Amino acid sequence: MRNRVQTITPAKATEMLDANTTNRPLSRTLVRAFAEAMNRGDWMVTHQGIAFDVNGVLVDGQHRLAAIIEADVPIEMTVFTEVEEGTFDVLDTGKRRNAADVLAIEGEKSSTMLAAMVRTVWLYENRPDLNWSGGAAAVTNHQIVQTLDQHPKLRDFVAVGEQVAAATGMIKSAAGAASYLTSRVSRRAEQDEWLDGIIDGAGLAKEDPRLQFRRVMFAMARKQAGQVLRRRDTREHVALYLKAFNAWRDHEPLTQLRFTSREEMPRLTKAR
């Protein structure tokens, strides 16, 4: 088996794909994700690349090649040749590393929770008004690592998220991410007062947004416990949290709290 790094142009990728006779069906979602990474300049040369067997048949790399065509940019990749026949049967049979695996390898604590929180912050910043589930909302491991580098204080909100979730029934990662986002636009004393209200709930006035938020979360949790078939939605939980926070900080009484998938994500502004 031989290998060397080559620059693969869209034309060359098309030519290489003509040798694709044994690969699995193409995933357009994966191709799109790869192409977006290439266009962002995030694609890096690794040991994973393009592989041809001793008969010149493409046995690995069809999604990477299709992504080069879609991105319409030349990309450097490692190209393996003279791979033994039958290699395809053992390719990609191992567990793919997810974002939590990557963060754990880098020494992060509570990596599963932290990865989910980072993903939520990335979605809030990059596609706030679109669906946050499904293949189109995929966030790459590279984007997770970059986002955590940009928001290092997210680590401090893992425990906060767990505390808010335990007190209200909110999705843990949504609670941690939303608490972090509001902390960036509020003073410490203000943030403490907000969190005390939604976690404890004692003595809150009827139209206090913190009380309304707790009631909505409790109602959602009861429906979930009653096996009402409704998926818990991270985007909805974050939006309700931010709506309530904005109303509370602006001293606006709140008699009801709602959010639909068609609404725009509430935005946060810094305290005056």
N, C-alpha and C positions, 0 to 999 in steps of 0.2 A: 504494500500500500504506500502510495506517495502523496505528498500534499505540498501546496504552496499557496501563498496569498495572491489573489488575482483581483483586478478591477473588472467587475461585471457590469456592463452597460445594459440598458433595456433591450437592445438588439441581441446582445449575446445571451441574455436571460431567455429570450424567446427561442433562440436556437437550442439552448440547453434543455428547455422544457419539451422540445420535440423528442427527447430521449426518455421522457417520463412514461413508462409502461407498467410500473409496478406499485406506484405510490397510492396512498389512500385518497378518498374524495377530497377535493379542495374546500377549505373553510374560508368563505369570503370575509368573515369577521376577523379571523387571524391575519389574513392577507392585509386587510385594512389597517389593523393595529401595527403590523410591521411597516407598512408604507408610511403611516403617520410618523413613526419613530425615525424612519429614514429622512423624511422631509424636515423634521425638527433638527436633524443632525445628531440624534441620540444613538444611532446605530454604531456598534463597535465591532472590530474584528475579534472573534473568539475561536475556540476549537470547534464550535458548531458552524457548519457551513454547507457546502454542496458536496455530494459524494456520488461517484459513478463506479459501477462494478467492473470486473475484468472484461465484460462484453460491451462496455460503454453505455449501460443502462443507468439512468438516474435512479438512485435508491434513497436519497435524502436531500431535502432542500427545495421541494417544489413550492412551498409557501414563501420562502425567501425570494425565490426567483420571480414568482408572480407579484410579490410586493415591489420588487425593483421596477417591473413593468408598470405597475400602477403608480408608483411614486415618480416614475420617469426621471430617475437620477442614477448615475453610476455609483456602485457601492463596492468597497473592498470586502472580499470574503475569502475564507480558507476553502480551497477546492481539493478534495481527495479523489484520487483515481486508483484504478486497479484494486478496488475493494472486493473481497471474496464474495462469490455468489451466496445468496441466502442471508446476507447481513441484514437485509430489510426486516426479517422476522424478529430481530432483537432490538431494533431501533425504537427509541422513545418508550420502552417498557418500564423504565424507572419512574419514580415519582417526580413530577415537575416541581421545581421550587416556587412556592408562592411568596408573596410579600412578607408574610410573617416569618417564613424560613430565612429569608434574606436578612431581615432585621435581627433575628436570633443569632445568626452567624456573626453579625457585626457586634454582638454583645448586648443588644437591647433587652431590657426586662419587659415582661408582659407584651411580648412581640405581637401576639394575635390581636389583642385589643388595640395596641398602638398602631398597627398597620391599618386596621379598620378606621381608626380616627383620622389618620393621615389621608387615607383614601377619601373620606368625607370632606376634609378641608380642600383637597384638590378638586373635587367635584363642585364644591361651593364656589371656588375661585374660577373654575374653567368652564363649567356647564351648569350654572345655577338653575336655569329655567328649563332644562331638559330632563328626561327620565334618568334616574340614577341606577337603574337595574338593567340587566341584559348585556349582551356582548358589546353594544355600542357605547356603553358606559365603562368599559374596561379601563383600568388604570395600570400601567406597566410597573414592574418592580423598580425600574430605573426612575420613573416619575415619583414613586413612593419615597425612594431614598433622597431624591432631589428636594422634594417637598418637606421632608423632615429636616433636612439641612437648612431650609429657609425658615422653618418654624420649630426651632429646637425646644421651645417652651411647651410644646404639645405634650412632652413627656410628663410634665408636672400635672397634667389634667387626666391622667389615667385613673387615679384614685377618685378624683372629683366626679368623673363620669360614672364610676361604679356606685358612688354615694347617691348621686342624683337618680340613677336608674333604680336603685333599691328603694328610694323614697317615693318615686312617682310611677314606676313601670315603664319608663322611657327606654328605648334601645340604648345599651351601654355606650357603644361607639358614637352614636348620635349625641348623647348627653355629654360625653367628653369633648367632642369636637365643638359643639355649640357653646359649651362653657368657655372653651378656649377663645372662640371667636368673639364672644361678648367681653371677655377680659381685655381684649386688645383695644376696645373702644371705651372702656370705663375705668374709673379710679378704683383703687384697691378696696376702699371702704364701701363704695357703691356696689362692687361685685360681691363683697361679703354679705351685704344686706340682701341683695337679690338671691344669693344661694341659700342663705338662712331661711328666707321665706318659702322657697319652693321645696326645700328639704324638710323643714319642720312644719310649716303651715299653721303654726299656732297664732291665734289672735289676728288673723288677716281679715280685713273688711270684705264684705260680700262682693264688691266690684273690683277688688285688688287683682290685677293681672296675674300675680303669682298664684292666687287661689284658683282663678279660672284655668290656668295652665295645669295645676294639679288635678282639678276635676276632669278635664279633658283626658289627661293621661290615665287616670283611674278608670274612666269609662272605657277607654280603648283596651286596657288590661282586662277588665271584666268581660268584654266581648271576646277577647282572645281565650280567656279561661272557659267561657261558655261555648267554645269551639265554633264560633261564628267564622265562616270561611273568608277571612280578610287578611291579606298579607301585611305584616308590619313593614312600614315604609320609612326608611331613613330620611329621605328628603322631606316627607311630611312632618316627622318628629322635629327635625332641625328647624323647619319653617315655623311651626307652632311655638317653639322655644323662642325664636328670634322675634316673632310677632308680639308675644307676651312681654319680652324684655323691652322692646321699643315702647310699647304702651306704658309699662311701668316706669321707665326712665323719664318719659314725657308727662308723667302724672295724669294719664288718661284713664278714667274708669272703664272697665271692660265687663260687659254683661254676657258676651259669648265669644268663643274663640274657635275659628274654623280655618281650614286651608284645603283647597282643592288642587288637584294635579295640574289644572290649567292656569293657576295663578303664578305670578312671578315670585321668585324667592325674595323675602324681605331683606333689605340691605341695612347695614349698620353704619352709623356715623359716630365719630368721636365725641366724647362729652365736651360741652362748652366750658 
